[in-house]
């Protein structure tokens, strides 16, 4: 649904998924070229709760990625 890098400093990124299970986001992260080629050394999938915004109801998971080891 959404994706982008944090700024100041640009040391992490956040990707937001709408999926029926966290496995969708996990599979994406495991196969992401940045992860596969070692540019991203750490990532995690966490639940995301929409508080404000025009999104429809549904399960949403967020993957935070970091180049830090």
WOPE-V642026 format. One record per backbone hydrogen bond with DSSP energy under -1.0 kcal/mol. CO is the residue of the C=O (numbers start at 1). NH is the residue of the N-H. E is the energy in kcal/mol with one decimal. If there is no record, write none. Layout:
# WOPE-V642026
CO_NH_E + CO_NH_E
This chain:
# WOPE-V642026
2_16_-2.7 + 4_14_-2.8 + 9_11_-1.8 + 12_6_-2.8 + 13_65_-1.9 + 14_4_-1.5 + 15_63_-2.9 + 16_2_-1.5 + 17_61_-1.9 + 21_24_-1.4 + 22_26_-2.3 + 23_27_-2.6 + 24_28_-2.0 + 25_29_-2.5 + 26_30_-2.6 + 27_31_-1.6 + 32_36_-2.9 + 33_37_-2.2 + 34_39_-1.6 + 34_40_-2.3 + 35_38_-1.7 + 42_66_-2.2 + 44_64_-2.0 + 46_62_-3.1 + 59_19_-1.3 + 60_48_-1.8 + 61_17_-3.3 + 62_46_-2.9 + 63_15_-2.3 + 64_44_-1.8 + 65_13_-2.1 + 66_42_-1.5
